[in-house]
Amino acid sequence: MRVSPVARFSRDPEVVIKEAEKTALPTHNHPEGIKGAQAVAVCVRLALNNSSKGEIREFIKKRFDYNLDRTLDEIRPLYTFDATCQGSVPEAITSFLESRDYESAVRNAVSLGGDSDTQACIAGAIAEAFYGVNDEIKKMVRKVLPSDLMEILDIFYKFYA
C-alpha cells in the first residue's frame, strides 16, 4: 500500500518492478509480499504510461499470475479480512479495473470490506495515475492534511508529476 511512488521514478516497467522489490523488503520480506508490491507499482507505472485497463490486466495476469477474472460482485459475498498480498492485491486491482474514476475505485475497494484501507490505497494509487484526481477531492485533502505533509506532497508532485 506504500509502494506507489516508486512508479514515478522510471518510465520503464522493469525498472519499477526491481525498485519495488527493494521497498518491500523492510516490511514485506516474503515472496508474496514482494510480488504484491511489484504488481502494485507496475500497475501505477502502466497507468502513467497510458496503458489501457485491458493491457494492465493482461500484464499483471501474465507476470504475476493473479486472478483478475472475478468481478467485484463475485468477490464481495465470500470476501473476508485477508491482510496477505495474495488476498488483497488482486481485489484492489479489480476495484480499479471496474472503476470509472478515482472516487469509484476507492469506493469499490472499501465496498469489499476486509483490509479495506490497504485495498483503497492500492486501488486509489492506480486510479490516480490512470484518471487523475478531481479538484473537489484535492480541495478536501488540502483542508485536512497537516501542512508539513502537504508540503512534502507538493514537492513530490513538483518533481515527479
C-alpha positions as CSV (number, residue, x, y, z in Angstrom):
1,M,0.0,0.0,0.0
2,R,3.0,2.3,0.3
3,V,4.9,1.4,-2.9
4,S,3.1,3.5,-5.5
5,P,5.6,6.5,-5.5
6,V,8.2,4.1,-6.9
7,A,6.3,4.0,-10.2
8,R,7.2,7.7,-10.8
9,F,11.0,7.2,-10.6
10,S,11.2,5.4,-14.0
11,R,9.1,5.1,-17.1
12,D,10.4,1.5,-17.6
13,P,8.1,-1.1,-16.0
14,E,11.1,-3.5,-15.5
15,V,13.0,-0.8,-13.5
16,V,9.9,-0.1,-11.4
17,I,9.5,-3.8,-10.7
18,K,13.1,-4.1,-9.5
19,E,12.8,-0.9,-7.3
20,A,9.5,-2.1,-5.8
21,E,11.2,-5.2,-4.5
22,K,13.7,-3.0,-2.6
23,T,10.9,-1.0,-1.0
24,A,9.1,-4.2,0.1
25,L,12.0,-5.9,1.9
26,P,11.8,-4.0,5.2
27,T,8.1,-4.7,5.8
28,H,7.1,-7.5,3.4
29,N,10.2,-9.6,3.2
30,H,8.3,-12.7,1.8
31,P,8.0,-13.7,-1.9
32,E,4.3,-12.9,-1.9
33,G,4.8,-9.6,-0.2
34,I,7.4,-8.6,-2.8
35,K,5.2,-9.9,-5.6
36,G,2.3,-7.7,-4.3
37,A,4.5,-4.6,-4.1
38,Q,5.8,-5.2,-7.6
39,A,2.3,-5.7,-9.0
40,V,1.0,-2.5,-7.5
41,A,4.0,-0.4,-8.5
42,V,3.9,-1.7,-12.1
43,C,0.1,-1.1,-12.3
44,V,0.7,2.5,-11.4
45,R,3.6,2.8,-13.9
46,L,1.5,1.2,-16.7
47,A,-1.3,3.6,-15.9
48,L,1.1,6.6,-16.1
49,N,2.3,5.2,-19.4
50,N,-1.2,5.4,-20.7
51,S,-1.8,1.7,-20.9
52,S,-5.4,0.6,-21.2
53,K,-7.2,-1.3,-18.4
54,G,-7.0,-4.4,-20.7
55,E,-3.3,-4.0,-21.1
56,I,-2.8,-3.6,-17.3
57,R,-5.0,-6.6,-16.6
58,E,-3.1,-8.8,-19.1
59,F,0.3,-7.7,-17.9
60,I,-0.5,-8.5,-14.3
61,K,-2.1,-11.8,-15.1
62,K,0.8,-13.0,-17.1
63,R,3.7,-11.6,-15.0
64,F,2.3,-12.2,-11.5
65,D,-0.3,-14.9,-12.1
66,Y,-3.1,-13.0,-10.2
67,N,-6.7,-14.0,-10.9
68,L,-8.2,-10.8,-12.3
69,D,-11.1,-12.6,-13.9
70,R,-13.5,-12.3,-11.0
71,T,-15.9,-9.3,-10.7
72,L,-16.4,-7.4,-7.6
73,D,-19.9,-8.8,-7.4
74,E,-18.4,-12.3,-7.4
75,I,-15.7,-11.4,-4.8
76,R,-17.9,-9.5,-2.4
77,P,-20.2,-12.3,-1.0
78,L,-17.3,-14.5,0.2
79,Y,-14.6,-12.0,0.9
80,T,-13.2,-11.7,4.4
81,F,-10.4,-9.8,6.0
82,D,-7.1,-11.0,4.4
83,A,-4.0,-9.0,5.1
84,T,-1.9,-11.1,2.8
85,C,-0.8,-9.6,-0.5
86,Q,-2.3,-12.6,-2.4
87,G,-5.6,-12.0,-0.6
88,S,-5.8,-8.2,-1.1
89,V,-3.7,-7.0,-4.1
90,P,-5.8,-8.8,-6.8
91,E,-9.0,-7.5,-5.2
92,A,-7.6,-3.9,-5.1
93,I,-6.6,-4.1,-8.8
94,T,-10.0,-5.4,-9.7
95,S,-11.5,-2.5,-7.8
96,F,-9.6,-0.2,-10.1
97,L,-10.4,-2.2,-13.2
98,E,-14.1,-1.9,-12.5
99,S,-13.9,1.8,-11.7
100,R,-14.9,4.8,-13.8
101,D,-12.9,7.5,-11.9
102,Y,-10.7,7.9,-8.8
103,E,-13.5,8.0,-6.4
104,S,-15.3,4.9,-7.7
105,A,-12.0,3.0,-7.5
106,V,-11.7,3.8,-3.8
107,R,-15.4,3.1,-3.1
108,N,-15.1,-0.2,-4.9
109,A,-12.2,-1.2,-2.7
110,V,-14.0,-0.1,0.5
111,S,-17.1,-2.0,-0.5
112,L,-15.3,-5.3,-0.3
113,G,-14.7,-5.0,3.4
114,G,-11.8,-6.8,4.8
115,D,-8.5,-5.0,4.7
116,S,-10.2,-2.1,3.0
117,D,-7.7,0.6,3.9
118,T,-5.0,-1.3,2.2
119,Q,-7.2,-2.1,-0.8
120,A,-8.4,1.5,-1.1
121,C,-4.8,2.8,-1.0
122,I,-3.8,0.4,-3.8
123,A,-6.9,1.0,-6.0
124,G,-6.6,4.7,-5.4
125,A,-3.0,4.8,-6.3
126,I,-3.6,3.1,-9.6
127,A,-6.7,5.2,-10.3
128,E,-4.9,8.5,-9.5
129,A,-2.3,7.5,-12.2
130,F,-4.9,6.4,-14.7
131,Y,-7.6,9.1,-14.2
132,G,-6.1,11.8,-12.0
133,V,-8.0,13.2,-9.0
134,N,-10.7,15.8,-9.4
135,D,-10.4,19.2,-7.9
136,E,-13.1,18.7,-5.3
137,I,-11.2,15.8,-3.7
138,K,-7.9,17.7,-3.9
139,K,-9.6,20.6,-2.0
140,M,-10.9,18.3,0.7
141,V,-7.5,16.8,1.2
142,R,-5.8,20.2,1.4
143,K,-8.2,21.1,4.2
144,V,-7.5,18.1,6.4
145,L,-3.9,17.1,5.6
146,P,-1.4,18.6,8.0
147,S,0.7,21.4,6.4
148,D,4.0,19.5,6.8
149,L,2.6,16.6,4.9
150,M,1.0,18.8,2.3
151,E,4.4,20.4,1.7
152,I,6.0,17.0,1.1
153,L,3.2,16.1,-1.3
154,D,3.7,19.4,-3.2
155,I,7.4,18.8,-3.5
156,F,6.9,15.3,-4.7
157,Y,4.5,16.2,-7.4
158,K,6.7,19.1,-8.5
159,F,9.4,16.7,-9.3
160,Y,7.5,13.5,-10.3
161,A,4.1,14.6,-11.7
